[in-house]
Amino acid sequence: MTAGRRVADVVVLGAGISGTSVALRLAERGVAVTLVDAGLPGRATTAGAGIISPFGLAPGDTDPRWTRLVDAAVARYPGLLRDLGDDATTRADYAIVDEVVVAADEEERGALAALAARAAERDPGGAAGEAPVFLEGRELRERWPAVDPDLQGLLLAGTARVDGHALTAVLLDAAVRSGVEVVPGRAELRRAGSRAIVEVDGAPVVADTVVIATGAWSASMLTTVGVPTSVTADRGQIVHLAAGWLPTERLPVLKTFAGPYVIGFSGGRIVAGATHETSSDHDAEVRAGDQRTVLQDALRVAPGLTAARIVETRVGLRPASADGFPLVGRSRLDDVFVATGFGSWGLTLGPLLGEVLADQVLGGPVHPVADLVDPLRVPVAVPEGAPGE
């Protein structure tokens, strides 16, 4: 890099869950790290609902390489939280609560049966030996008291919930304790031959290595460093409800094949989501139409939430890659690495892939998932049923 203020061995751009995970891992291994974040509204992991599931419902989620990656990421969570300290699990509101996938018609019931068969063949990290269970009527209501009893459900073990905003704060606190310097500001990156130049609020900074973890704002930086697959902003609106009469801390994650989900958290909190819409202008404003859509979808599967009180609404911009798989690894510039493109899987995959990338920055061995998430892979159009929420 050109002359400027030297800040660290590594500069990480973006303090979402992946960037913070990279910074923490590097600092724990003795690397001097500066973490730069612009604090822009709409960061995905600030708004993220927090489903940590080994089971995706899109056809693309059956790719064996993908399922192995997801299983490893889900299995990493308990150890990660132990590593972060005694209060990390409580602060992040992490709990393994399982999940119930519901079907509303014959086509979805067929999909439910196929999912049950697929799940029975897998070992979803920590849930081995717990077979899928079909639920209907009273049994379904016992698991989820507010759900429509006319639906058919499938209980799958091993799914957890976590508060994405709180987890990122826990990771950031641990990173600071490990020596990471946090710098607020808007970062710009440009190319100078085979190297990169970083400026923060117009002032050049110097480091040996740069990590791009700027989420939905990554597109221009990826172009600069020669990554052929771009990232778009997938806008999602999520509604938080208060339903104190329900045992929310024990409710399984409620999922549907159509996309809507409902999650219970501690303290009577319910989270319902989420919309999907490409946002070219990074719009993070709450919209009335999206609010209606989220509430209608939630009440369709869980009509018992009709009396719930609206507490807040969050909007997150998921960084979506062209083929649905993350972009994690080295760019075309030797001194620049990338961690973005997680789509709806940021909370599940971010901590594990952040650690994988940190090890790659340090020259560690190639991880088995490297080819799947290589930022320099040939870009393809998003296939129908690509990995997703």
C-alpha positions in Angstrom: 0.0 0.0 0.0 1.0 3.6 -0.4 2.2 5.9 2.4 -0.2 6.7 5.1 -0.9 6.1 8.8 -0.1 2.5 9.6 -2.9 1.1 11.8 -2.3 -2.6 12.0 -1.2 -5.8 10.4 -4.7 -6.4 9.1 -7.6 -3.9 8.4 -11.0 -5.5 8.5 -13.7 -3.4 6.8 -17.1 -4.1 8.3 -18.1 -5.0 11.8 -21.0 -7.4 11.1 -20.8 -11.0 12.3 -18.3 -12.2 9.7 -16.0 -9.2 9.9 -16.0 -9.3 13.7 -15.4 -13.0 13.7 -12.4 -12.6 11.4 -11.0 -9.8 13.6 -11.4 -11.7 16.8 -9.8 -14.9 15.4 -6.8 -12.9 14.1 -6.4 -11.0 17.4 -6.5 -14.2 19.4 -3.5 -15.4 17.3 -1.5 -12.3 18.0 -2.2 -10.2 14.9 -2.7 -6.5 15.3 -6.1 -5.8 13.8 -8.1 -2.6 13.1 -11.8 -3.0 12.5 -13.5 -0.2 10.5 -17.2 0.2 10.4 -19.4 3.0 9.0 -22.4 2.2 11.2 -24.8 2.3 8.3 -28.5 1.5 8.9 -29.6 -1.9 7.6 -26.7 -4.1 8.5 -28.0 -7.7 8.1 -26.8 -9.1 11.4 -28.2 -6.2 13.4 -31.7 -6.9 12.1 -31.3 -10.7 11.7 -33.9 -12.9 13.3 -31.5 -15.5 14.4 -32.3 -19.0 13.0 -29.3 -21.4 13.3 -30.7 -24.3 11.4 -29.1 -27.4 9.7 -32.2 -27.6 7.5 -32.7 -25.4 4.5 -36.0 -25.7 2.6 -34.8 -24.7 -0.9 -33.7 -27.4 -3.4 -30.2 -25.9 -3.5 -29.8 -26.7 0.2 -29.5 -30.4 -0.6 -26.0 -30.0 -2.2 -23.8 -32.4 -0.1 -21.0 -29.8 0.1 -23.5 -27.2 1.3 -25.1 -29.5 3.9 -21.7 -30.4 5.3 -20.8 -26.7 5.6 -24.1 -25.8 7.3 -23.8 -28.8 9.7 -20.3 -27.7 10.7 -21.4 -24.1 11.2 -24.4 -25.2 13.4 -22.1 -27.5 15.4 -19.6 -24.7 16.0 -22.1 -22.5 18.0 -22.0 -24.1 21.5 -18.2 -24.1 21.5 -18.1 -20.6 20.2 -20.3 -19.3 23.0 -18.3 -21.2 25.6 -15.1 -19.6 24.2 -16.7 -16.1 24.4 -17.4 -16.4 28.2 -19.8 -17.5 30.9 -22.5 -14.9 30.0 -22.3 -15.1 26.2 -25.1 -17.6 25.8 -27.4 -15.5 28.0 -26.5 -12.2 26.4 -27.0 -13.6 22.9 -30.2 -15.4 23.9 -28.9 -18.6 22.3 -30.8 -21.8 22.8 -31.3 -25.1 21.0 -35.1 -25.1 20.6 -35.6 -27.4 17.5 -37.9 -26.3 14.6 -41.3 -27.1 13.2 -41.8 -26.9 9.5 -45.5 -26.6 8.6 -47.4 -27.5 5.5 -50.7 -26.0 4.4 -51.7 -28.1 1.3 -51.1 -31.4 -0.4 -48.1 -30.1 -2.4 -46.5 -28.9 0.8 -47.3 -32.1 2.6 -45.4 -33.9 -0.1 -42.5 -31.6 0.4 -42.7 -32.2 4.1 -42.5 -35.9 3.6 -39.4 -35.5 1.4 -37.8 -33.2 4.0 -38.4 -35.8 6.7 -36.8 -38.5 4.6 -33.8 -36.2 3.8 -33.4 -35.2 7.5 -33.5 -38.8 8.6 -30.4 -39.5 6.5 -28.4 -36.7 7.9 -26.5 -36.1 11.1 -27.2 -32.5 11.8 -24.4 -31.8 14.3 -25.6 -32.5 17.8 -29.0 -33.9 17.0 -27.8 -37.4 15.9 -30.3 -40.1 16.6 -33.3 -37.8 17.0 -35.7 -38.8 14.2 -38.1 -36.3 12.6 -41.6 -36.4 14.1 -44.8 -35.5 12.3 -47.2 -33.4 14.3 -50.9 -32.6 13.8 -53.8 -31.1 15.7 -53.3 -31.2 19.5 -49.7 -32.4 19.3 -48.9 -29.5 17.0 -50.6 -27.0 19.4 -48.7 -28.4 22.3 -45.5 -27.5 20.6 -46.7 -24.2 19.3 -49.9 -23.0 21.1 -50.6 -20.1 18.7 -50.3 -22.2 15.5 -53.2 -23.1 13.1 -54.1 -26.7 14.2 -55.2 -27.6 10.7 -51.6 -27.4 9.5 -49.3 -30.5 9.4 -46.0 -30.0 11.1 -42.6 -31.8 11.1 -40.5 -31.5 14.2 -36.7 -31.4 13.4 -34.1 -31.5 16.1 -30.9 -29.4 16.4 -32.1 -26.0 15.3 -31.2 -23.0 17.6 -32.2 -19.4 17.9 -29.9 -16.5 18.6 -30.3 -12.7 18.8 -28.0 -11.6 15.9 -27.6 -8.0 17.2 -26.7 -9.2 20.6 -24.3 -11.9 19.4 -22.4 -9.4 17.2 -22.0 -7.2 20.3 -20.7 -10.1 22.3 -18.1 -10.9 19.5 -17.1 -7.2 19.3 -16.6 -7.0 23.1 -14.4 -10.1 22.9 -12.4 -8.7 20.0 -11.8 -5.4 21.8 -10.6 -7.4 24.9 -8.2 -9.2 22.6 -6.7 -6.0 21.3 -8.7 -5.1 18.2 -8.9 -1.4 17.5 -12.4 -0.3 16.4 -12.4 2.8 14.1 -15.7 4.4 13.1 -15.8 5.7 9.6 -16.6 5.1 5.9 -14.0 3.1 4.1 -13.1 3.4 0.5 -10.8 1.0 -1.4 -9.0 1.5 -4.7 -6.4 -0.4 -6.6 -2.8 0.6 -7.2 -1.2 -2.1 -9.5 -1.3 -5.3 -7.6 -2.0 -3.7 -4.2 -4.9 -2.0 -2.5 -5.2 1.4 -1.0 -7.7 2.0 1.8 -9.0 5.4 3.0 -11.2 5.9 6.0 -13.1 9.2 5.8 -10.6 10.4 3.3 -7.5 9.5 5.3 -5.2 6.8 4.0 -4.4 3.9 6.3 -1.7 1.3 5.8 -1.7 -2.4 6.7 -0.3 -5.6 5.2 -3.7 -7.1 4.6 -7.3 -6.0 4.0 -10.4 -8.0 4.6 -13.6 -6.8 2.9 -16.6 -7.8 5.1 -18.9 -4.9 4.1 -22.0 -7.0 3.5 -24.6 -5.6 1.2 -22.3 -2.6 0.5 -19.5 -4.8 -1.0 -20.2 -4.6 -4.7 -17.9 -1.8 -5.7 -15.0 -3.1 -3.6 -15.4 -6.6 -5.1 -15.1 -5.1 -8.6 -12.0 -3.2 -7.6 -10.2 -6.3 -6.4 -11.3 -8.5 -9.3 -14.0 -10.7 -7.8 -16.2 -11.7 -10.7 -19.4 -12.4 -8.6 -21.1 -9.3 -7.4 -23.3 -8.8 -4.3 -26.7 -7.2 -4.2 -28.8 -6.0 -1.3 -31.7 -8.3 -0.4 -34.0 -6.2 1.7 -35.8 -7.9 4.5 -38.3 -6.4 7.0 -38.9 -8.2 10.3 -41.5 -7.4 13.0 -40.9 -8.0 16.7 -44.0 -8.8 18.8 -44.8 -9.1 22.5 -46.8 -12.3 23.5 -46.2 -12.7 27.2 -48.9 -15.4 27.5 -46.8 -17.8 25.5 -43.7 -19.8 26.6 -41.7 -18.0 24.0 -38.2 -19.0 25.4 -39.1 -22.7 24.7 -41.0 -22.4 21.3 -39.4 -24.2 18.4 -38.5 -22.1 15.3 -41.7 -22.1 13.1 -40.9 -22.3 9.4 -42.9 -22.5 6.2 -42.0 -23.6 2.6 -43.3 -20.3 1.4 -40.7 -18.4 3.4 -42.3 -16.8 6.4 -41.0 -17.8 9.8 -41.8 -17.1 13.5 -39.3 -17.3 16.3 -39.7 -17.2 20.1 -37.1 -15.5 22.3 -36.9 -14.9 26.0 -39.1 -12.5 27.8 -42.3 -13.0 25.7 -40.7 -11.8 22.5 -41.8 -13.1 19.1 -40.0 -12.3 15.8 -41.9 -12.7 12.5 -40.4 -12.3 9.1 -39.3 -11.7 6.5 -39.7 -9.9 3.2 -37.3 -10.3 0.3 -36.7 -7.5 -2.2 -33.6 -6.4 -4.1 -32.7 -2.9 -3.0 -30.6 -0.9 -5.4 -30.4 2.1 -3.1 -29.8 0.3 0.2 -33.2 1.4 1.6 -33.5 0.5 5.3 -36.7 2.4 6.0 -39.8 0.6 7.5 -42.6 0.3 4.9 -46.3 0.0 5.7 -46.8 -2.5 2.9 -44.0 -4.8 4.1 -45.4 -4.5 7.6 -48.7 -5.8 6.4 -47.1 -8.6 4.5 -45.1 -9.8 7.4 -48.0 -9.7 9.8 -50.4 -11.4 7.4 -48.0 -14.2 6.7 -47.3 -14.7 10.4 -51.0 -14.7 11.4 -51.8 -17.1 8.6 -49.7 -19.9 10.2 -50.0 -18.7 13.8 -53.5 -17.0 14.2 -53.1 -17.1 18.0 -50.7 -14.2 17.7 -53.5 -11.8 16.7 -53.5 -10.1 20.1 -49.7 -9.7 20.2 -48.4 -6.2 20.6 -46.0 -4.7 18.0 -42.8 -3.8 19.7 -40.5 -2.8 16.9 -39.7 -3.3 13.2 -36.2 -3.9 11.8 -34.9 -3.8 8.2 -31.8 -5.7 7.2 -30.0 -5.8 3.9 -28.7 -9.3 3.3 -25.7 -9.5 1.0 -26.8 -11.9 -1.8 -24.3 -13.4 -4.2 -25.2 -14.4 -7.8 -25.3 -18.1 -7.1 -26.5 -18.1 -3.5 -23.2 -19.2 -2.0 -21.0 -17.0 0.2 -17.8 -15.3 -1.1 -15.0 -16.1 1.4 -11.4 -16.2 0.5 -8.6 -14.4 -1.3 -9.4 -11.9 -4.1 -7.2 -11.3 -7.2 -5.1 -9.0 -5.1 -2.7 -10.9 -2.8 -3.2 -8.5 0.1 -7.1 -8.5 0.0 -9.5 -11.1 1.3 -13.3 -11.2 1.1 -16.0 -12.4 3.5 -19.5 -11.5 2.2 -22.4 -12.8 0.1 -24.0 -14.8 2.9 -27.6 -14.0 2.0 -30.0 -15.4 4.5 -27.3 -17.6 6.1 -25.1 -14.9 7.7 -25.9 -15.8 11.3 -25.5 -19.5 10.7 -22.3 -19.4 8.6 -20.7 -16.1 9.7 -18.8 -17.2 12.8 -17.4 -20.4 11.3 -16.4 -18.9 7.9 -15.0 -15.9 9.7 -12.6 -18.2 11.5 -11.9 -20.1 8.3 -10.9 -16.9 6.5 -8.8 -15.7 9.4 -6.8 -19.0 9.2 -6.4 -18.5 5.5 -5.1 -14.9 6.0 -2.5 -16.5 8.3 -1.4 -19.0 5.7 -3.2 -22.0 7.2 -4.2 -25.1 5.3 -6.9 -24.9 2.7 -10.3 -25.7 4.3 -12.5 -28.4 2.7 -15.2 -25.7 1.9 -12.8 -23.4 0.1 -13.9 -24.3 -3.4 -17.6 -23.9 -2.6 -17.1 -20.3 -1.3 -14.1 -19.2 -3.4 -14.8 -15.6 -4.4 -13.0 -16.2 -7.7 -15.3 -19.0 -8.8 -17.0 -18.5 -12.2 -20.2 -16.5 -11.6 -23.5 -18.0 -12.6 -27.1 -16.8 -12.5 -29.0 -17.5 -9.3 -30.6 -21.0 -9.9 -34.2 -21.6 -8.9 -34.1 -22.9 -5.4 -30.6 -21.7 -4.6 -29.6 -21.9 -0.9 -31.7 -19.6 1.0 -34.0 -18.9 4.0 
